[in-house]
Amino acid sequence: MAKQYIGLNRGNQLDGAITEDSSTTSKSIELVIDLADTALTKNDVLMALEALEAYLIKRNWPLA
């Protein structure tokens, strides 16, 4: 089951600060995409990110 990890540390918003690997990036914020889901499209991931953003906006912080 292959997974793609995409991560960045808080405050690093530039493309060069984003790390991509096949195992954890050990960054503050990390997104994991299951590459074994062959039906998954780029649009699916973008829609999921929008849903996650809406969820985080509504939630109290810190999450716990």
Summary of the structure (lengths in Angstrom):
residues: 64
radius of gyration: 13.0
end to end distance: 28.7
largest distance: 34.3
contacts: 118
relative contact order: 0.20
helix: 31%
strand: 23%
